[in-house]
Amino acid sequence: MKFLPYLLLIFSFIIGYLGLTFVYVFAVAIISTLLMFAPRRRQLREQPQAPDQNMLLDGAFLIAQQTILHFILFALGIFMARMLVG
């Protein structure tokens, strides 16, 4: 379970390398976000929170962060595929 998010990042790279659509990358990012919710919540419980912190905004930030990260690896996979073919 500890290494599953890293395997999903590699999977996003493979999706880009194979030339699949971004919809698959978004689905993988959502799965990765669901895997990261529990450790993130545990981390926030251990540290003192600011009084104005909103958990919904934190969740939206985590989804955006995972989507951007997976998209970067997806784009890198597309770039590597085109460099090797051409």
Summary of the structure (lengths in Angstrom):
residues: 86
radius of gyration: 15.4
end to end distance: 37.6
largest distance: 54.4
contacts: 222
relative contact order: 0.21
helix: 83%
strand: 0%
